[in-house]
C-alpha cells in the first residue's frame, strides 16, 4: 500500500511539473509576441515622433507600459524560478509634471533603454527556450499516447493509416518508451530551460554594476547621516532630561527632605515646601509627556498619520487647511518620519514665514506617500542653509525619500516630500478637512 501511495505521489508530481512547464513556456512565448514585440515597435515609433510633438505624449506612456511588462517578468521569474531581479528604476521626481517632465524622467533613466533592449531580444530567446521547455513534454506525450493507437490502426489497415509504414511492434514499443522517457526528462530539463530564460531576463533587467555602486554609495551616505541624526536626537533627549525633568525631580526630592525635617518645628513652612513639591512634580510630569510626544506622539500610534496631522494643525496659531487621502496605514517608522517631517515644516511656517494661512496635502499614489506643505508667507526658505529642513531631508533620505522646496522671495513656499512605502489594508478615512 505504501509503495502504491508513493507511486501515485510521484506520478502526481510528474504531472504537475510537466503541466507547469507547458503552461509557463507557452505563456512566456505569448507575452513576448503579443505584448513585448508590439510595445517595442510602438516605443521606437513614438521616440522617432518626439520632434513632431506626438511622441512627447506617446513615448512616456509606451515606455512605462514596457516597464510594467518588465516588472511582470520580474515577478514571474521570482515566483516560478526563484530568480530575484531587483527593480532599478529611478523614482519619479516631484518636479516631473506635464508631458515634458515625464518624458525627461523616463528617457533619462538608463533602465528604460535596458527595458527596450530586453523587449526586443526576449522575442527570439523565449521562442527557443520556451519551445524547448514545452516541446519536450508535448513530443513525449505524443509518443506515449499516440504511438500505440497509431500502431493498432496500422496493423489493422484502418483509415488513412495504411499509408504509415509498419515499423513493427518493437519500433512502436521503442517510440512508447522514448516518449515516456522524454516526459520524465522534460520536468528537470524544461525547468532548466525556463530558468535560463529568467536568468537572461535578469542580465538585462537587473541594476548594472554602476547603478549598484551608486546605490551603495548613497546608502552609505544616508546611513552615516542617519547615525549622526540619531546621535543628535539622543543628545537632545539627554539634554532635555538633564535640564528639565531631572533638575525638577532633584528639587522635588530636596523640598520633600526639607519638609520632613521641618514638619515638627515649622509645619507652615513644611506645608509650603510640600505645595512647591507638588507643583514641581506636575511640571516634571508635563515635561516628560512633552518629551515622549517628541519621540513618538501617542496620537500617531492611535489614530495614524491622518489623525496626528489634523491634531497638530489644530494647535497652530494660524489656520491650516488639511487634505488627507490615505486608504491605509504605513509602517510605524515611515509614519513617524512623515509626521515629524510635516511637523518641522509647520514649525517653520509659524516661526519664519509670516504667513496668514497654510495648507497640508497628503496622499498615496504609485507606491509613494506624497506630502505637500505650503504657506502664503514671505518665502525665501533655503534648505541648503541647514537647520530643520536639512535634518528632515536626512530623515527622509534614510527611507529613500526626497524633498523639494519652492520658495521664491515674496512667497508662496511649497515643500514637497515623498516617501516610498506600501499601505496596510484599506480603511475608511475622511478625505478632507480644515484645521
Rosetta blueprint (number, residue, H / E / L):
1 X L
2 X H
3 X H
4 X H
5 X H
6 X H
7 X H
8 X H
9 X H
10 X H
11 X H
12 X H
13 X H
14 X H
15 X H
16 X H
17 X H
18 X H
19 X H
20 X H
21 X H
22 X H
23 X H
24 X H
25 X H
26 X H
27 X H
28 X H
29 X H
30 X H
31 X H
32 X H
33 X H
34 X H
35 X H
36 X H
37 X H
38 X H
39 X H
40 X H
41 X H
42 X H
43 X H
44 X H
45 X H
46 X H
47 X H
48 X H
49 X H
50 X H
51 X H
52 X H
53 X L
54 X H
55 X H
56 X H
57 X H
58 X H
59 X H
60 X H
61 X H
62 X H
63 X H
64 X H
65 X H
66 X H
67 X H
68 X H
69 X H
70 X H
71 X H
72 X H
73 X H
74 X H
75 X H
76 X H
77 X H
78 X H
79 X H
80 X H
81 X H
82 X L
83 X L
84 X L
85 X L
86 X L
87 X L
88 X L
89 X L
90 X L
91 X L
92 X L
93 X L
94 X L
95 X L
96 X L
97 X L
98 X H
99 X H
100 X H
101 X H
102 X H
103 X H
104 X H
105 X H
106 X H
107 X H
108 X L
109 X L
110 X H
111 X H
112 X H
113 X H
114 X H
115 X H
116 X H
117 X H
118 X H
119 X H
120 X H
121 X H
122 X H
123 X H
124 X H
125 X H
126 X H
127 X H
128 X H
129 X H
130 X H
131 X H
132 X H
133 X H
134 X H
135 X H
136 X H
137 X H
138 X H
139 X H
140 X H
141 X H
142 X H
143 X H
144 X H
145 X H
146 X L
147 X H
148 X H
149 X H
150 X H
151 X H
152 X H
153 X H
154 X H
155 X H
156 X H
157 X L
158 X L
159 X H
160 X H
161 X H
162 X H
163 X H
164 X L
165 X L
166 X L
167 X L
168 X H
169 X H
170 X H
171 X H
172 X H
173 X H
174 X H
175 X H
176 X H
177 X H
178 X H
179 X H
180 X H
181 X H
182 X H
183 X H
184 X H
185 X H
186 X H
187 X H
188 X H
189 X H
190 X H
191 X H
192 X H
193 X H
194 X H
195 X H
196 X H
197 X H
198 X H
199 X H
200 X H
201 X H
202 X H
203 X H
204 X H
205 X H
206 X L
207 X L
208 X L
209 X H
210 X H
211 X H
212 X H
213 X H
214 X H
215 X H
216 X H
217 X H
218 X H
219 X H
220 X H
221 X H
222 X H
223 X H
224 X H
225 X H
226 X H
227 X H
228 X H
229 X H
230 X H
231 X H
232 X H
233 X H
234 X H
235 X H
236 X H
237 X H
238 X H
239 X H
240 X H
241 X H
242 X H
243 X H
244 X H
245 X H
246 X H
247 X H
248 X H
249 X H
250 X H
251 X H
252 X H
253 X H
254 X H
255 X H
256 X H
257 X H
258 X H
259 X H
260 X H
261 X H
262 X H
263 X L
264 X L
265 X L
266 X L
267 X H
268 X H
269 X H
270 X H
271 X H
272 X H
273 X H
274 X H
275 X H
276 X H
277 X H
278 X H
279 X H
280 X H
281 X H
282 X H
283 X H
284 X H
285 X H
286 X H
287 X H
288 X H
289 X H
290 X H
291 X H
292 X H
293 X H
294 X H
295 X H
296 X L
297 X L
298 X H
299 X H
300 X H
301 X H
302 X H
303 X H
304 X H
305 X H
306 X H
307 X H
308 X H
309 X H
310 X H
311 X H
312 X H
313 X H
314 X H
315 X L
316 X L
317 X L
318 X L
319 X E
320 X E
321 X E
322 X E
323 X E
324 X E
325 X E
326 X L
327 X L
328 X L
329 X L
330 X L
331 X L
332 X H
333 X H
334 X H
335 X H
336 X H
337 X H
338 X H
339 X H
340 X H
341 X H
342 X H
343 X H
344 X H
345 X H
346 X H
347 X H
348 X H
349 X H
350 X H
351 X H
352 X H
353 X H
354 X L
355 X L
356 X L
357 X E
358 X E
359 X E
360 X E
361 X E
362 X E
363 X E
364 X E
365 X E
366 X L
367 X L
368 X E
369 X E
370 X E
371 X E
372 X E
373 X E
374 X E
375 X E
376 X L
377 X L
378 X L
379 X L
380 X L
381 X L
382 X L
383 X H
384 X H
385 X H
386 X L
387 X L
388 X H
389 X H
390 X H
391 X H
392 X H
393 X H
394 X H
395 X H
396 X H
397 X H
398 X L
399 X L
400 X L
401 X L
402 X E
403 X E
404 X E
405 X E
406 X E
407 X E
408 X L
409 X L
410 X L
411 X L
412 X L
413 X E
414 X E
415 X E
416 X E
417 X E
418 X E
419 X E
420 X E
421 X L
422 X L
423 X L
424 X L
425 X L
426 X L
427 X L
428 X L
429 X L
430 X L
431 X L
432 X L
433 X E
434 X E
435 X L
